[in-house]
Amino acid sequence: MRFITLILRNLFRRRTRTLLTAAGLAVAIAAVLDLVGVSWNFERAFSSLYQGKGIDLVVVRAGLTNQLSSTLDQKLGDRIRAIDGVAKVAPSLMDVVGFEQANLVSVLVNGWESGSLLFSGSRVLEGRAFRPDETNVAMLGRVLALNLGKKVGDTVDVAGEPLRVIGVYESDSLFETGAMIVPMASLQHMMGREGQVTGFVVQARSSTAADVSALRARIEAAISGVAATPARDQIDHDVQLQLVRVMTTATTALAVLLGSVGMLNTMVMTVFERTQEIGVLRALGWKRRRVLAMILGEAVCLGLLGAVMGMVLALIGMHGIMLIPTARGFIEPTVPPPVLAFGLIIGLALSVLGGVYPAVRAAALDPSEAIRHE
C-alpha cells in the first residue's frame, strides 16, 4: 500500500468528522477569499480610474482624505495649466445620489466638461456624449442603466432635477460603469456650487517618477492650500480601500486562529483514538519520522480539502453578493486566480498550525505504552 493511500484511508475512517472539519475550514477560507477578492477588485477599479486615463496627479484641497469633501475654485485650472510640465488639466465635480426605487445608494455622479480627458477609457454603447452647450442631460454607465432600467431617451431624476438620458457608456473602470456623467455646469447648479469643483486631474508632459514629483512640488508651491497627489498615492490613501484592507486583515487573522484550533482539535482526537495503532506501527519498525509524516500528511490533506471547498464557496459567495443592488457596479463578481491561490496557502498554513503538535506527540509515543493504551 502506498504511503499516500494509507494517509487518505486513515483520513476518511471518520468521514463525518473529516467532512465537518473541512466544512468549518471552508467557511473560514471562503470568508477571507471573498473579502480579499473585494479588496483586490476595489483597488483594480480605483487604479483604472486614473492610470487608464494617463492621469499623473490629482489636485484637491490640502488636508482632506476624501475627494468628495474637497472644494476648489474652477478658475484654478488655468493657473495649473500654466505651470511648467503640465500637459493637460481637467476639472472634476463629484457627488453621490440615491435611487430609492431601485434600492441604490451612493451612486457616483461625475460632473465633467465636454471633451475632457476624463472621458478616456470610456466607450459610448448607445446614443452620444453631450456637447459643450448642453445642460440637463446625462450619460449612464452600462451597469447603472441596467439597474435603473433606463435607456437613451428616458428621463432620470437626480436631486429633484429631471435629466434626459442621451447616452449609455462602458468604462475600463467598474466604478464609472456603475456611475453617471453629467455636464459640469448642470451638476454645479444642482449642488449649488457654481464655479466650484472637487478637484483637478493633471497629465504631465513626462510621466517619470522624478518629473511627476517635481511637477507636484511646483503645483503646491504655486497654489497655496492644495495637495497634488500622485495617482498611485491617491489609491493607497483612499479611506474606503483602507477600511477594506483592515477588515480583510482582521478576518484573515480570525479565520486562521479559529481554523487552526479546529484542525488541532481534530488531529489531537485522531492521535488519541489511534494510540494503540501507532504503538503497533512503531513496534513493527516504523521510525518516528514516518509516524510524524503520516499524521502531518493527514493534516495537510484535510487542510487542502478545506481550501478547495472554500474556493468553491468563495466563488458562489461572490456571485451571491452581486444579488445585492447596492453592490452592483462596485464589485466584479470574480475571485482573481492569485486570490484563489491565497486560499491554498491558508489551507496549508492551517495544516501546519493545527497538525504539528499532534504529529510530534504521535511520533514521541513509546511503543510498549501505546500498545497497552485503552
Wavefront OBJ file of the C-alpha trace (Angstrom):
o trace
v 0.000 0.000 0.000
v 1.378 3.376 -0.931
v 2.040 5.851 1.844
v -0.338 8.492 0.408
v -3.080 5.851 0.064
v -2.635 4.968 3.723
v -2.923 8.634 4.684
v -6.156 9.062 2.718
v -7.699 5.870 4.130
v -6.850 6.993 7.650
v -8.325 10.408 6.971
v -11.680 9.019 5.861
v -12.125 6.469 8.601
v -14.179 9.101 10.379
v -15.952 10.594 7.373
v -18.359 12.742 9.354
v -15.622 14.297 11.472
v -13.404 14.849 8.440
v -16.153 16.490 6.396
v -17.306 18.681 9.286
v -13.757 19.852 9.958
v -13.196 20.530 6.248
v -16.512 22.408 6.071
v -15.501 24.601 9.008
v -12.192 25.383 7.330
v -14.004 26.026 4.042
v -16.344 28.629 5.552
v -13.437 30.473 7.171
v -11.344 30.385 3.994
v -14.300 31.452 1.809
v -14.937 34.493 4.021
v -11.287 35.519 3.698
v -11.186 34.964 -0.073
v -14.351 36.991 -0.683
v -13.037 39.916 1.368
v -9.631 39.746 -0.294
v -11.362 39.488 -3.674
v -13.484 42.563 -2.947
v -10.378 44.485 -1.840
v -8.495 43.350 -4.955
v -11.318 44.366 -7.293
v -11.810 47.686 -5.485
v -8.131 48.540 -5.887
v -8.071 47.498 -9.538
v -11.176 49.628 -10.254
v -9.652 52.621 -8.450
v -6.393 52.152 -10.329
v -8.120 52.177 -13.708
v -9.880 55.415 -12.749
v -6.563 57.238 -13.043
v -3.902 55.103 -14.692
v -6.121 54.044 -17.585
v -6.639 57.709 -18.454
v -2.964 58.633 -18.241
v -3.532 60.779 -15.151
v -0.387 61.511 -13.146
v -1.620 63.856 -10.399
v -4.888 64.583 -8.611
v -5.178 68.099 -7.195
v -7.573 68.565 -4.245
v -7.800 70.796 -1.197
v -4.969 70.054 1.195
v -5.663 68.064 4.355
v -8.612 66.060 3.019
v -8.719 62.269 2.707
v -11.912 62.137 0.625
v -12.146 63.950 -2.694
v -15.911 64.367 -2.287
v -15.221 66.786 0.585
v -12.858 68.945 -1.477
v -13.895 72.366 -2.757
v -11.754 74.384 -5.166
v -12.313 77.353 -7.457
v -12.793 76.179 -11.023
v -10.601 79.069 -12.239
v -7.579 77.430 -10.613
v -7.488 75.170 -13.662
v -5.985 78.000 -15.742
v -3.230 78.554 -13.163
v -2.406 74.854 -13.056
v -2.387 74.681 -16.851
v 0.235 77.478 -16.980
v 2.697 75.612 -14.734
v 5.744 74.189 -16.497
v 5.475 70.451 -17.106
v 1.669 70.278 -17.281
v 0.310 68.750 -20.488
v -3.435 68.598 -19.765
v -5.765 69.617 -16.923
v -9.384 68.601 -16.406
v -11.692 69.828 -13.621
v -13.999 67.345 -11.935
v -17.034 67.717 -9.700
v -18.204 64.630 -7.856
v -21.244 63.838 -5.748
v -23.281 60.798 -4.733
v -27.045 60.328 -5.027
v -29.512 57.581 -4.226
v -32.277 55.954 -6.256
v -34.664 54.502 -3.700
v -36.943 52.951 -6.295
v -34.034 50.759 -7.451
v -32.606 50.223 -3.936
v -29.425 52.009 -4.950
v -27.496 54.246 -2.587
v -24.319 56.284 -3.052
v -24.363 56.261 -6.853
v -21.451 58.339 -8.111
v -22.307 61.375 -10.256
v -19.427 62.898 -12.227
v -19.637 66.448 -13.483
v -17.223 66.772 -16.417
v -16.630 69.225 -19.210
v -17.400 68.130 -22.771
v -14.330 66.591 -24.409
v -12.483 66.263 -21.080
v -9.532 63.865 -20.851
v -11.604 62.125 -18.167
v -13.617 60.537 -20.980
v -10.540 58.481 -21.902
v -11.210 54.797 -21.379
v -14.974 55.231 -21.833
v -16.877 53.921 -24.846
v -20.360 55.068 -25.865
v -22.547 51.990 -26.391
v -25.783 53.792 -27.217
v -26.592 57.402 -28.032
v -23.825 60.009 -27.800
v -21.767 62.172 -25.482
v -23.035 65.624 -24.513
v -21.975 68.785 -26.343
v -20.381 71.866 -24.696
v -23.622 73.867 -24.795
v -25.913 71.133 -23.403
v -27.417 71.079 -19.911
v -29.875 68.855 -18.044
v -28.677 65.730 -19.840
v -26.945 62.626 -18.521
v -24.901 59.682 -19.671
v -25.433 56.463 -17.722
v -22.881 53.732 -17.159
v -23.950 50.369 -18.539
v -24.392 48.805 -15.084
v -26.315 51.793 -13.742
v -28.582 51.828 -16.808
v -29.389 48.155 -16.241
v -30.059 48.687 -12.535
v -32.345 51.658 -13.209
v -33.989 50.094 -16.264
v -33.213 53.222 -18.293
v -32.233 53.674 -21.925
v -31.453 56.527 -24.286
v -34.398 58.946 -24.426
v -35.644 58.209 -20.908
v -35.575 60.676 -18.038
v -33.796 60.177 -14.736
v -34.352 62.360 -11.640
v -31.183 63.493 -9.879
v -31.579 65.629 -6.752
v -35.054 66.600 -7.934
v -33.846 67.635 -11.395
v -35.097 65.680 -14.439
v -32.206 64.797 -16.739
v -32.638 63.373 -20.223
v -30.535 60.272 -20.905
v -28.602 60.862 -24.130
v -26.054 58.058 -23.903
v -25.078 54.775 -22.278
v -21.352 54.105 -21.904
v -18.947 51.484 -20.659
v -15.667 52.296 -18.944
v -12.447 50.461 -18.182
v -13.235 51.244 -14.531
v -16.103 49.358 -12.912
v -16.830 52.385 -10.702
v -17.514 54.569 -13.725
v -19.599 51.850 -15.387
v -21.856 51.972 -12.339
v -21.968 55.790 -12.290
v -23.345 58.623 -14.393
v -21.782 61.605 -16.158
v -23.483 64.988 -16.467
v -22.299 68.362 -17.767
v -20.322 70.127 -15.053
v -22.494 73.247 -15.220
v -25.627 71.163 -14.594
v -24.146 69.425 -11.557
v -22.833 72.711 -10.179
v -26.340 74.162 -10.435
v -27.971 71.120 -8.800
v -25.459 71.170 -5.924
v -25.496 74.936 -5.513
v -21.760 75.025 -6.168
v -21.475 77.323 -9.182
v -17.854 77.915 -10.137
v -16.601 75.175 -7.814
v -15.089 71.743 -8.385
v -13.946 68.939 -6.119
v -10.572 68.632 -7.834
v -8.450 68.614 -10.966
v -6.694 65.749 -12.736
v -3.343 66.524 -14.310
v -1.498 64.808 -17.125
v 2.220 65.579 -17.069
v 4.418 66.049 -20.123
v 6.778 63.468 -18.670
v 5.404 60.616 -16.550
v 8.684 59.529 -14.966
v 8.582 59.391 -11.166
v 11.171 62.167 -10.809
v 9.390 64.540 -13.209
v 5.966 63.897 -11.647
v 7.417 64.520 -8.186
v 8.981 67.786 -9.369
v 5.693 68.856 -11.004
v 3.858 68.060 -7.795
v 6.188 70.361 -5.864
v 5.746 73.197 -8.406
v 1.939 72.973 -8.260
v 1.839 73.011 -4.453
v 4.322 75.912 -4.356
v 2.410 77.957 -6.933
v -1.074 77.436 -5.431
v -1.471 77.537 -1.678
v -3.948 75.284 0.078
v -3.905 72.453 -2.450
v -2.351 68.987 -2.458
v -1.148 67.430 -5.702
v -1.207 63.691 -5.072
v 0.259 61.072 -7.443
v -2.453 58.762 -8.768
v -0.900 55.706 -7.045
v -0.843 57.505 -3.677
v -4.440 58.640 -4.179
v -5.409 54.974 -4.441
v -3.298 53.883 -1.457
v -4.693 56.628 0.790
v -8.330 56.151 -0.135
v -10.381 55.779 3.059
v -12.708 53.107 1.678
v -9.805 50.972 0.495
v -8.032 51.319 3.825
v -11.162 50.165 5.660
v -11.494 47.147 3.360
v -7.836 46.248 3.954
v -8.239 46.468 7.727
v -11.357 44.274 7.590
v -9.548 41.778 5.368
v -6.546 41.570 7.696
v -8.721 41.149 10.788
v -10.894 38.500 9.129
v -7.832 36.587 7.899
v -6.280 36.579 11.384
v -9.548 35.409 12.971
v -10.071 32.712 10.333
v -6.545 31.375 10.791
v -6.971 31.340 14.587
v -10.330 29.542 14.549
v -9.328 27.218 11.730
v -6.098 26.170 13.413
v -7.967 25.454 16.661
v -10.471 23.287 14.765
v -7.680 21.469 12.959
v -5.763 20.974 16.221
v -8.813 19.518 17.959
v -9.473 17.067 15.123
v -5.881 15.873 14.861
v -5.442 15.525 18.657
v -8.578 13.363 18.778
v -7.262 11.308 15.860
v -3.969 10.610 17.609
v -5.729 9.814 20.893
v -8.085 7.293 19.262
v -5.265 5.611 17.317
v -2.685 5.409 20.087
v -2.623 1.589 20.050
v -2.381 1.507 16.281
v 0.558 3.912 16.326
v 2.208 1.788 19.022
v 1.875 -1.311 16.830
v 3.371 0.530 13.857
v 6.301 1.645 15.980
v 6.768 -1.920 17.265
v 6.798 -3.178 13.660
v 9.710 -0.903 12.887
v 8.181 2.401 11.850
v 10.553 5.226 12.694
v 9.431 8.382 14.462
v 9.795 10.483 11.329
v 7.482 8.140 9.387
v 4.787 8.460 12.068
v 5.344 12.220 12.058
v 4.956 12.316 8.266
v 1.768 10.223 8.388
v -0.053 12.449 10.907
v 1.187 15.669 9.333
v 0.223 14.328 5.895
v -3.312 13.709 7.125
v -3.464 17.287 8.402
v -2.204 18.645 5.069
v -4.767 16.608 3.088
v -7.519 17.832 5.398
v -6.353 21.435 5.024
v -6.223 21.165 1.230
v -9.716 19.652 1.154
v -10.985 22.582 3.214
v -9.167 25.023 0.912
v -10.723 23.550 -2.244
v -14.188 23.601 -0.678
v -13.508 27.166 0.488
v -12.586 28.308 -3.017
v -15.828 26.896 -4.388
v -17.823 28.603 -1.626
v -15.963 31.868 -2.287
v -16.941 31.827 -5.967
v -20.561 31.116 -5.064
v -20.496 33.791 -2.356
v -19.109 36.442 -4.702
v -21.944 35.845 -7.151
v -24.360 35.962 -4.204
v -23.007 39.397 -3.236
v -23.910 40.637 -6.712
v -27.576 39.956 -5.947
v -27.456 42.888 -3.521
v -28.455 46.008 -5.508
v -26.038 48.308 -3.654
v -23.107 46.081 -4.652
v -23.792 46.194 -8.372
v -21.474 48.498 -10.228
v -18.865 48.477 -7.462
v -17.740 44.849 -7.245
v -16.770 42.456 -10.011
v -18.336 39.003 -9.477
v -14.952 37.292 -9.714
v -12.269 35.999 -7.378
v -8.933 36.549 -9.182
v -6.609 33.499 -9.541
v -3.948 34.982 -7.195
v -6.641 35.303 -4.506
v -7.701 31.691 -5.032
v -4.053 30.674 -4.680
v -4.035 32.531 -1.368
v -6.776 30.127 -0.259
v -4.423 27.191 -0.810
v -1.750 28.978 1.219
v -4.216 29.462 4.077
v -5.168 25.768 3.900
v -1.522 24.746 4.144
v -0.909 27.201 6.980
v -3.843 25.766 8.923
v -2.483 22.264 8.298
v 0.870 23.176 9.799
v -0.517 25.171 12.730
v -3.042 22.504 13.657
v -1.086 19.399 12.722
v 2.451 19.858 14.004
v 1.748 19.337 17.706
v -0.385 16.153 17.265
v 2.192 14.778 14.802
v 5.089 15.399 17.214
v 3.073 13.889 20.057
v 2.295 10.783 17.995
v 5.942 10.354 16.963
v 7.054 10.620 20.586
v 4.802 7.789 21.823
v 6.597 4.867 23.468
v 5.619 1.680 21.560
v 5.064 -0.513 24.657
v 2.990 2.089 26.489
v 0.989 2.913 23.353
v 0.057 -0.747 22.807
v -1.243 -1.017 26.411
v -3.315 2.191 25.975
v -7.081 1.794 26.247
l 1 2 3 4 5 6 7 8 9 10 11 12 13 14 15 16 17 18 19 20 21 22 23 24 25 26 27 28 29 30 31 32 33 34 35 36 37 38 39 40 41 42 43 44 45 46 47 48 49 50 51 52 53 54 55 56 57 58 59 60 61 62 63 64 65 66 67 68 69 70 71 72 73 74 75 76 77 78 79 80 81 82 83 84 85 86 87 88 89 90 91 92 93 94 95 96 97 98 99 100 101 102 103 104 105 106 107 108 109 110 111 112 113 114 115 116 117 118 119 120 121 122 123 124 125 126 127 128 129 130 131 132 133 134 135 136 137 138 139 140 141 142 143 144 145 146 147 148 149 150 151 152 153 154 155 156 157 158 159 160 161 162 163 164 165 166 167 168 169 170 171 172 173 174 175 176 177 178 179 180 181 182 183 184 185 186 187 188 189 190 191 192 193 194 195 196 197 198 199 200 201 202 203 204 205 206 207 208 209 210 211 212 213 214 215 216 217 218 219 220 221 222 223 224 225 226 227 228 229 230 231 232 233 234 235 236 237 238 239 240 241 242 243 244 245 246 247 248 249 250 251 252 253 254 255 256 257 258 259 260 261 262 263 264 265 266 267 268 269 270 271 272 273 274 275 276 277 278 279 280 281 282 283 284 285 286 287 288 289 290 291 292 293 294 295 296 297 298 299 300 301 302 303 304 305 306 307 308 309 310 311 312 313 314 315 316 317 318 319 320 321 322 323 324 325 326 327 328 329 330 331 332 333 334 335 336 337 338 339 340 341 342 343 344 345 346 347 348 349 350 351 352 353 354 355 356 357 358 359 360 361 362 363 364 365 366 367 368 369 370 371 372 373 374
